[in-house]
Amino acid sequence: MTKDEIQEVVLRVLGRIAPEADLKTIDPRTSFRDQLDIDSVDFLNFAIGLNKELGVDIPDADLPKLASLAGCVSYLLSRMKPQG
Amino acid sequence: MPSLGADMEAGTLVEWRVRPGDAVKRGDIVALVETEKGVIEVEIFDEGVVEKILIQPGEKVPVGTPLALVRGATEAAEPALAEEEKPAEAAKEPFAPAASPIEPAAIPPVPSKRPHISPAARRRAEVIGVDVFLVEGTGADGSITLADVERAASKAVEPVKSAATAADRQAGLRRAIAAAMARSKKEIPHYYVGTEIDMSRAMAFLAAENAKRPVTNRLLYSALLIRAVALAIRDVPEMNGFWIDGAFKPVEAVHVGVAISLRQGGLVAPAIHDVNKKNLDEIMREMLDLVNRARTGMLRSSEMSDPTITVTNLGDQGVETVFGVIYPPQVALVGFGKLTERAWAAEGMVVARPAISASLAADHRVSDGHRGGRFIAAVDRLLQEPEKL
């Protein structure tokens, strides 16, 4: 999967967690929590959504790496590469 | 029209999920209803066969209005989905439907009979998903024409399209919250107690559990809090139930309402049912699902109508302490603040420990501060043995 494809999946999953959000205005370096008022339950739903879409398990200790769009994409890219 | 919370006065029927002749059983989702709190899936609490639809999509009716008639296996048809008087005589003579409110003569279109409809109209109805039993025929002898089907289809779509805009719904939700909270503050003599709870054991338990679990089975500490509250009710049952008609009605089942703030503004507090009988995994799964459905506006009627106590966790917002307002007719609300590391004095030393502030707002007509204190102490005690939750 390319970086762009992963980003597309991330935004799609995010859209399900925050249906009212305008995803086009997301700043990739700022945390989702600050931009979208996401709580811990939403965030776990987001991680589960990524796991289901991409088949990547995300260890508990790695969850903070999913906090922003840029962080999310680079983390998932690194988790998916070794398997490919 | 079921009451989906003490603050609801009316609802708009959006869509039927059943049609006349369908068999239904307890828990089936039969209709979608729009309220200030979004579109709610309405479950049925009877078993039988849908006899007649009384309210059409787009109609707004007060709480208590029968939506449909359901004929039970051994009884005459009765209004379903509303706490209406049941036809007592009919129940005594189950095979004498004449005593029921829908004696055959009272229903002009016999639901089981196929309506007269032109073949083109029937095909069109099938394609666009129109229930021909609900279409008013304007053709010869009341037969249904293609134009009737088209008209019915546009009517069926209209209410959804013209349903309240987001801003309207927002204003409606605000009004509903205003009514419930004003009633709470006017009627309920609240008292408050609170304590700091050492969460070091709970968090160590969670860290160990979550290290072993795939992301789909992770636990959040909120699940421990909800479970601890439900179990503390065993010690102090007067926190669980309703104040109705000047008296406390305790409830055996523990349905914990979980306050979920909606990002567009406002909040809902749907229930996780029977929390006292569920393990942490089940509670966790239901909480994730509940929050997800609250966000997308698709909660179920039973979740909206029957929480017996509410838990609100405002820790994500960074507040330290919650001073709760009870959601009537409930009699208690437990609030949790932010989980932070604090200087904690224990065994003659000051150490850093994760701690959370727990507060209880309770109805003084039902319990006293002493009992409230016991309740919060029980929550604390339960959280010190997280592996037993």
Chai-1 contact restraints between the chains, C-beta under 6 A:
chainA,res_idxA,chainB,res_idxB,connection_type,confidence,min_distance_angstrom,max_distance_angstrom,comment,restraint_id
A,P19,B,T296,contact,1.0,0.0,6.0,A-B,restraint_1
A,E20,B,R263,contact,1.0,0.0,6.0,A-B,restraint_2
A,E20,B,Q264,contact,1.0,0.0,6.0,A-B,restraint_3
A,D37,B,R263,contact,1.0,0.0,6.0,A-B,restraint_4
A,D39,B,D316,contact,1.0,0.0,6.0,A-B,restraint_5
A,S40,B,L220,contact,1.0,0.0,6.0,A-B,restraint_6
A,S40,B,D316,contact,1.0,0.0,6.0,A-B,restraint_7
A,V41,B,V291,contact,1.0,0.0,6.0,A-B,restraint_8
A,N45,B,L288,contact,1.0,0.0,6.0,A-B,restraint_9
A,N45,B,N292,contact,1.0,0.0,6.0,A-B,restraint_10
A,A47,B,V215,contact,1.0,0.0,6.0,A-B,restraint_11
A,I48,B,V215,contact,1.0,0.0,6.0,A-B,restraint_12
A,I48,B,T216,contact,1.0,0.0,6.0,A-B,restraint_13
A,N51,B,V215,contact,1.0,0.0,6.0,A-B,restraint_14
A,D57,B,P214,contact,1.0,0.0,6.0,A-B,restraint_15
A,D57,B,V215,contact,1.0,0.0,6.0,A-B,restraint_16
A,I58,B,V215,contact,1.0,0.0,6.0,A-B,restraint_17
A,D60,B,N210,contact,1.0,0.0,6.0,A-B,restraint_18
A,D60,B,A211,contact,1.0,0.0,6.0,A-B,restraint_19
